């Protein structure tokens, strides 16, 4: 089970009581770089702890980049690194598929091949169990504190608490279900291995395509919800708590002196240049763009932008649509119910920072949803979107302190930024405030890569 301190549940007691629990508490000025779901949840927990918080984002609103139209899953049980035993062989097969879940564009970019080499080094049994354990630990915690946040704030975001169904089209896929259930057992995550009838009981609309699958793995503790809607509404809550959010603020540099960050430069015009903002603590939560901001400081984060795609289509027949999330294991596509919409998300495209919308990727998403829920939604009315997921080679996000004593990172969540956002934000607020976190956290920080070197 998760290592939790039952006397310090998230949200327990008043803010004054929580601040008093940390001896010598002093409110600090904190600058958060990035206004996606990870940056905004960080702001919420820091403000709740009594700090003076400012969020900077280049977009005109919160959650308009990677958080905008992701797959919609809050899936602790499905948290797993892409680097796993057998993945190198599978990847070669995926690259040859017509509807391939993995796309690698020819590139001369050294960072890509360095990142791929590190990922391949994590494709061992020991590394997989270690990395999955880290991810499940943080993701389970994150779902718990998200539930507390809902109670505290009353926030709504088209959320459902009806689990995730990983659907297997082939017997070979089903035979390998034990690769994941061992770690789920270790962390006390409930699950059910289902035959086709069990899958239909969980997702009744699958009865219409009953011959398309042989079984599934159901994770009843998982949830769904619109990450963009959540981020926008939580940003408004943060502002009501006194958080300053500056949109349209393009960050140009982090300035350092003597092992500390002393300011954040913003883009500006005129001979005087841009504005410089200062704080006591700084949080880098800029997703895929975090490494380029920290590199001039000598911090090399192994985060690469892995491009994902989604379709959002209106529900046309509620009884023919998914109840919650169905993961199509063959195409690595998630099909999620969000209110009166269906979100279809997937594909891993290694193409640098390109955000071009590519027709073949749309065809893969359409193939999956039309196979499994052909009457559920209107594909012709779907909105096609792409975003850059900040991926680490071991799958684990980078949350915690850096070599600079007042700089923290909260990035590298990959496909699980929505799943891990609240837990990461709460963990970070505890670390900055000097309060003992509720979960083990040392192996989440940037220092794990320095040790590996």
C-alpha positions in Angstrom: 0.0 0.0 0.0 1.0 3.6 -0.4 3.1 5.2 2.4 0.7 7.7 3.7 0.7 9.7 7.0 -2.9 9.3 8.1 -2.7 12.3 10.5 -1.9 14.6 7.6 -4.5 14.0 5.0 -4.6 16.6 2.2 -7.2 19.2 3.0 -7.4 18.2 6.7 -7.8 21.1 9.0 -7.7 24.8 8.3 -5.0 26.6 6.4 -3.8 28.1 9.7 -3.5 24.6 11.3 -1.6 23.3 8.2 0.8 26.2 8.3 1.3 25.7 12.1 2.2 22.0 11.5 5.5 23.3 9.9 7.6 24.7 12.7 9.1 28.1 11.7 6.7 28.5 8.7 7.4 31.7 6.7 5.3 32.8 3.7 7.4 33.1 0.6 7.0 34.7 -2.8 6.9 31.9 -5.4 7.0 32.4 -9.2 5.6 29.5 -11.2 6.7 29.3 -14.9 3.9 27.7 -16.8 0.1 27.8 -16.6 -0.9 24.3 -17.7 -2.6 21.8 -15.4 0.7 21.1 -13.6 1.6 24.8 -13.0 -1.9 25.7 -11.9 -2.3 22.8 -9.4 1.1 23.9 -8.0 -0.2 27.4 -7.6 -3.3 26.1 -5.8 -1.4 24.1 -3.2 1.2 26.8 -2.6 -1.5 29.4 -2.1 -3.4 27.1 0.2 -0.3 26.8 2.3 -0.1 30.5 2.6 2.5 31.6 0.1 2.3 34.6 -2.3 2.1 33.1 -5.7 2.5 34.4 -9.3 2.0 32.2 -12.4 3.5 33.2 -15.7 2.2 31.9 -19.1 2.7 33.0 -22.6 -0.8 32.0 -23.7 -3.9 34.2 -23.2 -5.4 31.7 -20.8 -4.7 28.7 -18.6 -4.3 25.2 -20.0 -4.1 26.1 -23.7 -1.2 23.9 -24.7 -0.6 20.2 -23.7 -3.5 20.4 -21.1 -6.0 21.5 -23.8 -7.3 18.3 -25.4 -5.6 15.3 -23.9 -7.1 11.9 -23.5 -9.1 12.9 -20.4 -7.9 10.0 -18.2 -7.0 10.2 -14.5 -5.5 6.7 -14.5 -3.2 5.7 -11.7 -3.7 2.0 -12.4 -2.7 2.6 -16.0 0.5 4.5 -15.1 3.4 2.7 -16.7 6.6 3.7 -18.4 6.8 3.3 -22.1 10.3 1.8 -21.6 9.5 -1.9 -20.9 10.9 -5.3 -21.7 10.1 -6.2 -25.3 9.4 -2.6 -26.3 12.3 -2.4 -28.8 10.9 -5.3 -30.7 7.3 -4.1 -30.5 8.4 -0.6 -31.6 9.9 -2.0 -34.8 6.6 -3.7 -35.5 4.6 -0.6 -34.7 6.6 1.5 -37.1 5.6 -0.9 -39.9 1.8 -0.8 -39.1 -0.6 1.2 -41.3 -2.3 2.6 -38.2 0.9 2.8 -36.2 0.9 4.0 -32.6 4.5 5.1 -32.9 5.9 7.4 -35.6 9.6 8.4 -35.8 10.5 11.2 -38.3 14.0 11.1 -39.8 16.1 13.6 -37.9 19.7 14.7 -37.3 18.8 16.0 -33.9 21.4 14.6 -31.3 19.0 15.1 -28.4 16.5 12.7 -29.9 18.9 9.9 -30.2 20.4 10.5 -26.8 16.9 10.4 -25.3 16.1 7.2 -27.2 19.3 5.5 -26.0 18.4 6.4 -22.4 14.9 5.0 -22.9 16.3 1.7 -24.3 18.5 1.4 -21.3 15.3 1.4 -19.2 13.8 -1.5 -21.1 14.8 -4.1 -18.5 12.7 -6.0 -16.0 14.3 -4.3 -13.0 14.1 -0.8 -14.5 10.4 -1.3 -15.5 9.4 -2.4 -12.0 11.3 0.5 -10.4 9.9 3.1 -12.8 6.3 1.8 -12.7 6.5 1.7 -8.9 7.5 5.4 -8.8 4.7 6.3 -11.3 1.9 4.4 -9.5 3.0 5.8 -6.1 2.7 9.4 -7.4 -0.4 8.7 -9.5 -2.4 7.0 -6.7 -1.5 9.8 -4.3 -2.5 12.4 -7.0 -5.9 10.9 -7.5 -6.5 11.0 -3.7 -5.6 14.6 -3.4 -7.7 15.5 -6.5 -10.7 14.0 -4.7 -9.9 16.1 -1.7 -9.6 19.2 -3.9 -13.1 18.5 -5.3 -14.5 18.3 -1.8 -12.7 21.5 -0.8 -13.7 23.6 -3.8 -16.7 22.0 -5.4 -15.0 22.2 -8.8 -16.6 20.4 -11.7 -15.0 19.4 -15.0 -17.2 16.7 -16.7 -15.6 14.2 -14.4 -16.7 10.6 -13.8 -15.5 7.9 -11.4 -16.2 4.8 -13.4 -12.8 3.3 -14.0 -10.7 2.4 -17.0 -11.0 -0.7 -19.2 -7.8 -1.8 -21.1 -9.2 -3.8 -24.0 -7.3 -6.6 -25.6 -8.1 -7.6 -29.2 -5.7 -10.6 -29.2 -5.1 -13.6 -26.9 -1.4 -12.7 -26.9 -2.1 -9.3 -25.3 -4.3 -10.9 -22.7 -1.7 -13.5 -21.9 0.7 -10.7 -20.9 -1.6 -9.0 -18.5 0.5 -10.3 -15.6 3.3 -8.0 -16.7 1.4 -5.1 -15.0 -0.8 -6.8 -12.3 2.3 -7.7 -10.2 3.1 -4.0 -9.6 -0.6 -3.3 -9.0 -0.7 -6.0 -6.4 2.4 -4.5 -4.7 0.8 -1.1 -4.4 -2.7 -2.3 -3.5 -4.3 -1.0 -6.7 -7.6 -2.8 -7.3 -8.2 -4.5 -10.7 -10.2 -7.1 -12.5 -9.1 -9.3 -15.4 -12.3 -9.7 -17.5 -13.5 -12.0 -20.2 -15.6 -10.5 -23.1 -18.8 -10.7 -21.1 -17.1 -8.8 -18.2 -15.9 -6.1 -20.6 -19.4 -5.7 -21.9 -20.8 -5.4 -18.3 -18.3 -2.6 -17.7 -18.9 -0.9 -21.0 -22.3 -2.0 -22.3 -21.9 -0.3 -25.8 -19.2 -2.9 -26.6 -22.0 -5.5 -26.9 -22.5 -4.1 -30.4 -19.0 -5.1 -31.5 -18.5 -8.2 -29.3 -16.2 -10.1 -31.7 -13.6 -7.3 -31.7 -11.9 -8.3 -28.4 -11.0 -11.3 -26.2 -10.8 -9.7 -22.7 -9.6 -6.8 -20.7 -8.1 -5.4 -17.5 -10.4 -3.1 -15.6 -9.1 -0.5 -13.1 -12.1 0.6 -11.1 -10.3 3.3 -9.2 -9.5 5.3 -12.2 -11.4 8.5 -13.2 -12.0 10.7 -16.2 -12.4 14.4 -16.7 -11.7 17.4 -18.9 -8.2 18.7 -18.0 -8.6 22.0 -19.8 -11.9 22.7 -18.1 -10.4 21.8 -14.7 -7.3 24.0 -15.3 -9.4 27.0 -16.3 -11.7 26.7 -13.3 -8.9 26.0 -10.8 -7.1 29.0 -12.2 -10.1 31.1 -11.4 -10.2 29.6 -7.9 -6.5 30.4 -7.5 -7.1 34.0 -8.4 -9.9 34.2 -5.8 -7.3 33.0 -3.3 -4.9 35.9 -4.2 -2.8 34.2 -6.8 -1.6 36.5 -9.6 -1.7 35.0 -13.0 0.0 36.9 -15.8 -1.0 35.7 -19.3 0.8 36.7 -22.4 4.1 36.7 -20.4 6.9 35.2 -22.5 9.8 34.1 -20.4 13.2 34.7 -21.9 15.7 33.7 -19.2 16.3 32.6 -15.6 19.0 34.8 -14.0 21.4 33.3 -11.4 24.1 34.5 -9.0 26.0 32.4 -6.5 24.0 29.2 -6.9 20.6 30.9 -6.6 18.0 32.2 -9.1 17.7 36.0 -8.7 15.1 36.8 -11.4 13.0 35.8 -14.4 13.4 37.9 -17.5 10.3 38.6 -19.6 10.2 39.6 -23.3 9.7 43.3 -23.9 10.2 46.1 -26.3 12.4 49.2 -26.3 16.0 49.9 -25.4 15.4 48.9 -21.7 14.4 45.4 -22.7 11.9 43.3 -20.8 10.8 43.2 -17.2 12.6 41.1 -14.6 10.5 39.5 -11.8 12.0 38.3 -8.5 10.8 35.8 -5.9 12.1 33.7 -3.0 11.4 30.4 -4.9 10.9 29.5 -8.5 9.1 26.5 -10.1 9.8 25.4 -13.7 6.6 23.8 -15.0 6.8 24.6 -18.7 6.3 21.1 -20.0 8.4 20.2 -23.0 10.0 23.7 -23.0 11.4 23.4 -19.5 14.8 21.9 -20.6 15.6 24.7 -22.9 14.9 27.2 -20.2 17.2 25.4 -17.7 20.0 24.4 -20.0 21.8 27.8 -19.7 21.9 27.1 -15.9 23.8 23.9 -16.5 20.8 21.7 -15.8 20.3 19.0 -18.4 16.8 17.5 -18.1 16.2 14.4 -20.3 12.8 15.6 -21.4 11.7 15.2 -25.0 8.5 16.4 -26.7 6.5 13.4 -27.7 3.7 14.5 -29.9 0.2 13.2 -29.3 -3.1 13.7 -31.1 -6.8 13.7 -30.2 -10.2 13.9 -31.7 -13.2 15.4 -29.8 -16.5 14.5 -31.2 -20.1 15.0 -30.1 -22.1 12.1 -28.7 -24.9 11.1 -31.0 -26.2 8.0 -29.1 -25.5 7.9 -25.3 -26.1 4.2 -25.1 -23.7 3.5 -28.0 -20.9 5.7 -26.4 -18.4 4.7 -23.8 -19.3 5.0 -20.1 -15.7 6.0 -19.0 -12.3 5.3 -20.7 -11.5 2.3 -22.9 -7.9 1.8 -23.8 -7.5 0.1 -27.1 -4.3 -1.9 -26.6 -3.7 -2.6 -30.2 -3.6 1.0 -31.4 -2.6 2.5 -28.0 -5.6 4.8 -28.2 -7.8 6.0 -25.3 -11.5 6.6 -25.9 -13.0 8.7 -23.1 -16.5 10.0 -22.3 -16.5 13.7 -21.3 -20.1 14.8 -20.7 -21.7 15.0 -24.1 -18.4 14.5 -26.0 -16.1 11.6 -26.7 -12.3 12.3 -26.6 -10.1 10.0 -28.6 -6.4 10.3 -27.8 -3.2 8.6 -28.8 -0.2 8.2 -31.0 3.5 8.9 -30.1 5.2 10.9 -32.7 8.8 11.8 -32.4 9.1 15.0 -34.5 10.7 17.6 -32.4 8.6 20.6 -31.6 6.5 20.3 -34.8 2.8 20.8 -34.2 1.6 20.0 -37.7 -1.7 18.1 -37.8 -1.1 15.0 -39.9 -3.9 13.1 -41.7 -2.6 9.6 -41.1 -2.7 10.2 -37.3 -6.3 11.2 -37.5 -7.1 8.1 -39.5 -5.7 5.9 -36.6 -7.9 7.6 -34.0 -10.9 7.4 -36.3 -10.2 3.7 -36.9 -10.1 2.9 -33.2 -13.3 4.7 -32.2 -15.3 3.5 -35.2 -14.2 -0.1 -34.5 -15.4 0.0 -30.9 -18.1 2.6 -30.7 -19.3 3.0 -34.3 -22.7 4.6 -33.4 -21.5 6.6 -30.3 -20.4 9.8 -31.9 -20.2 11.8 -35.1 -16.6 11.5 -36.4 -17.4 14.0 -39.2 -17.8 16.7 -36.6 -14.7 15.9 -34.7 -12.1 18.6 -33.7 -8.6 17.4 -34.5 -5.8 18.6 -32.1 -2.2 17.9 -31.3 0.0 18.6 -28.3 3.6 18.0 -27.0 3.9 15.6 -24.1 7.1 16.2 -22.0 8.5 12.7 -21.7 11.4 11.4 -19.7 13.2 8.2 -20.7 12.2 6.4 -17.6 8.6 7.6 -17.7 8.8 9.3 -14.3 8.2 13.0 -13.9 10.9 15.3 -12.5 9.5 16.9 -9.4 11.5 18.5 -6.6 14.7 20.5 -5.9 17.5 21.2 -8.3 21.2 22.1 -7.8 20.0 25.7 -7.3 18.7 26.0 -3.8 15.6 28.1 -4.7 14.7 26.5 -8.0 12.3 23.5 -8.3 11.0 21.5 -11.3 7.6 20.1 -11.9 7.8 18.6 -15.4 8.3 15.5 -17.5 4.9 13.9 -16.8 4.5 12.6 -20.4 1.0 11.3 -21.1 0.2 11.5 -17.3 0.3 15.2 -16.6 -3.5 15.2 -15.8 -3.2 12.0 -13.8 -0.3 13.2 -11.7 -0.9 17.0 -11.6 -2.6 17.4 -8.2 -0.2 15.0 -6.4 2.8 16.7 -8.0 1.5 20.1 -7.1 0.8 19.1 -3.5 4.2 17.4 -3.1 6.0 20.5 -4.5 4.2 22.8 -2.1 5.2 20.6 0.8 8.8 20.6 -0.2 8.9 24.4 -0.7 7.2 25.0 2.6 9.5 22.6 4.5 6.6 20.3 5.3 7.2 16.5 5.3 5.6 15.1 2.1 3.0 12.3 2.4 4.8 10.0 0.0 8.4 9.0 -0.7 9.8 11.6 -3.2 13.6 11.5 -3.3 13.6 9.4 -6.5 11.4 11.9 -8.3 13.9 14.7 -8.3 16.3 15.8 -11.0 19.2 14.4 -9.0 18.3 10.8 -10.0 19.9 11.5 -13.4 23.0 12.9 -11.9 23.4 9.8 -9.8 22.9 7.6 -12.8 25.7 9.4 -14.6 
